[in-house]
Amino acid sequence: MRVPARTRALAILAASASLIAVPLASPASAAQPGKCTKLTTTTSAGKIHATLTGCTPTTATGGKGTGTFAQKSGATAGTLNVTITWANHKGTTKGTIHFATQATRGKCAVGSSRIKITGKVTGGTGAAVKTIKANQPITGSVCLAPSGKITLEPGTALKF
């Protein structure tokens, strides 16, 4: 089934939201308590299912996180509230992310779109909330393929 480009962009944004839950980038002057190095997504019934792996520190993330997000039809920019559930009962991270398609594709594959993600952590539960704290910035860059697949931009990580 062919997914419209706008729907794919929305999916990417949603996946980006999940990345927010994953440790994303903090300002250079602030400590970066965590990050995830890989993102995979699937889309079904209007929902994006995101899995983050290569997440550190494992004491807060269990090494992996998952989230499911509603897809906003046709959106190429916007805001999402996200919740990531961490592996090994480490808790959750909640955040608000903003996403926007970039003018250039960066390191994304030919035909793909690059989407910038920014935002902040709004809360969480369990061991995760002790490391990934409210108001920490979230940053990342994802690629949206024509197929609708969303991945991290090569050479980047999602950081909190």
Secondary structure, DSSP 8 states (H G I E B T S, - for coil): ----HHHHHHHHHHHHHHHHHS-----TTS----EE-EEEEEEETTEEEEEEES-B-HHHHTTEEEEEEE--TT-SEEEEEEEEEEGGG--EEEEEEEEEE-SS-TTS-TT-EEEEEEEEEEEEETTHHHHS-TT-EEEEEEEE-TTS-EEE-TT--EE-
